[in-house]
Amino acid sequence: MLQTPLRKDLETPLRGVRTNIVQSIRAFRVQDLQDAATSLGHHFLYANLAHAQSKQDVLDLIAGQFTFPSHFGKNFDALYDCMTDPLHKSGPQPGFIVVLEQIPATGKFDKEAREQLLDIFRDAADYWSDRKIPFRCFYSFL
């Protein structure tokens, strides 16, 4: 006789999702992703960017919500650096689930800026993939 597990498998939302990817949040709920991160022992990084109007606003919000160090350079290169090398050098990493919610679409943060931002996270996913560390980033647009 098969026994039913006592608790639901929390990794279920990530079943079929590659371990190193940047993709639209689509059908995923933030809470389910956070629960999956907890279940897997991964870092959960969340930033709500709804109030950002410019690249500087986006970087400020990410820096604050991801608790970057005060010396964060507030440019895309510094963002990439904070998402990769210092973390790698700080010791073994279990994995990452990142949510960038409501990325703005404004005159000061246009389609090109949004693609540059997502490219940073794609590059970070590649960086962690090379080290066999899961890095999944989910995003939505405002």
C-alpha positions in Angstrom: 0.0 0.0 0.0 1.4 3.4 -1.0 1.5 6.0 1.7 0.6 9.6 1.0 3.4 12.0 2.0 2.5 14.1 5.1 3.5 17.3 3.4 3.2 18.6 -0.1 6.5 18.6 -2.1 7.6 22.3 -1.9 9.8 21.9 -5.0 6.7 21.2 -7.1 6.6 24.8 -8.5 10.2 24.4 -9.8 9.7 21.0 -11.4 10.6 21.3 -15.0 12.4 24.6 -14.5 16.1 24.5 -15.4 18.5 25.2 -12.6 20.1 28.2 -14.2 17.6 30.4 -16.0 16.0 33.9 -16.1 12.4 33.7 -17.1 9.1 35.5 -16.7 7.3 34.7 -13.5 4.1 33.8 -15.4 2.2 31.2 -13.5 4.5 31.2 -10.4 3.4 32.9 -7.2 6.1 34.7 -5.2 5.1 32.9 -2.0 5.5 29.5 -3.7 8.9 30.5 -5.0 9.9 31.7 -1.5 8.6 28.4 0.0 10.6 26.4 -2.6 13.8 28.4 -1.8 13.2 27.6 1.9 12.6 24.0 1.2 15.7 23.7 -0.9 17.9 25.8 1.5 18.5 28.3 -1.3 18.9 32.1 -0.9 15.7 33.9 -1.7 16.2 37.4 -3.1 13.1 39.6 -3.8 12.8 43.1 -5.2 9.6 44.9 -5.9 10.5 47.6 -8.5 7.0 49.1 -9.0 8.0 52.6 -7.7 11.2 52.9 -9.8 11.2 55.4 -12.6 14.9 55.3 -13.7 17.9 53.0 -13.8 19.2 54.6 -10.6 15.8 53.9 -8.9 15.9 50.3 -10.0 19.5 49.9 -8.7 18.7 51.6 -5.4 15.6 49.4 -4.8 17.5 46.2 -5.7 20.5 47.2 -3.5 18.1 48.0 -0.6 15.9 44.9 -0.9 18.8 42.5 -1.5 20.8 44.2 1.3 23.9 45.0 -0.7 26.9 46.5 1.1 26.9 50.3 1.4 29.9 50.5 -1.0 27.7 49.1 -3.8 28.6 51.2 -6.9 25.0 51.5 -8.2 25.7 50.6 -11.8 25.1 47.4 -13.8 28.7 46.3 -13.5 28.5 46.6 -9.7 25.1 44.7 -9.7 26.7 41.8 -11.5 29.7 41.9 -9.1 27.4 41.8 -6.1 25.5 38.8 -7.5 28.6 36.7 -8.3 32.2 36.8 -7.2 32.0 38.1 -3.5 29.2 35.5 -2.8 31.3 32.8 -4.4 34.4 33.8 -2.4 32.4 33.9 0.9 32.0 30.1 0.8 29.9 27.3 -0.6 26.5 28.6 -1.8 23.4 26.4 -1.8 21.6 28.1 -4.7 19.5 31.2 -5.5 15.9 32.0 -6.3 15.6 35.6 -7.3 12.4 37.5 -8.0 12.4 40.9 -9.8 8.7 42.0 -9.6 7.2 44.8 -11.6 10.2 46.0 -13.6 9.2 49.4 -14.8 8.5 50.5 -18.3 9.1 54.2 -18.3 10.8 56.8 -20.5 13.8 56.7 -18.1 13.8 52.9 -17.9 12.9 51.7 -21.4 13.0 48.4 -23.2 16.8 48.6 -23.7 17.4 49.2 -20.0 15.1 46.3 -19.0 17.0 44.0 -21.3 20.3 45.2 -19.9 19.0 44.5 -16.4 17.9 41.0 -17.3 21.2 40.4 -19.1 23.0 41.0 -15.8 20.9 38.2 -14.2 21.4 36.0 -17.3 25.1 36.5 -16.9 24.9 35.7 -13.2 22.9 32.5 -14.0 25.7 31.5 -16.4 28.3 32.4 -13.7 26.6 30.1 -11.1 26.0 27.4 -13.7 29.7 27.2 -14.4 30.1 26.5 -10.7 27.2 23.9 -10.6 25.1 26.2 -8.3 21.4 26.7 -9.1 20.4 30.3 -9.9 16.8 30.9 -11.0 15.6 34.4 -11.6 11.9 35.2 -12.2 10.7 38.6 -13.3 7.5 40.5 -14.2 7.0 43.8 -15.9 4.9 46.6 -14.5 
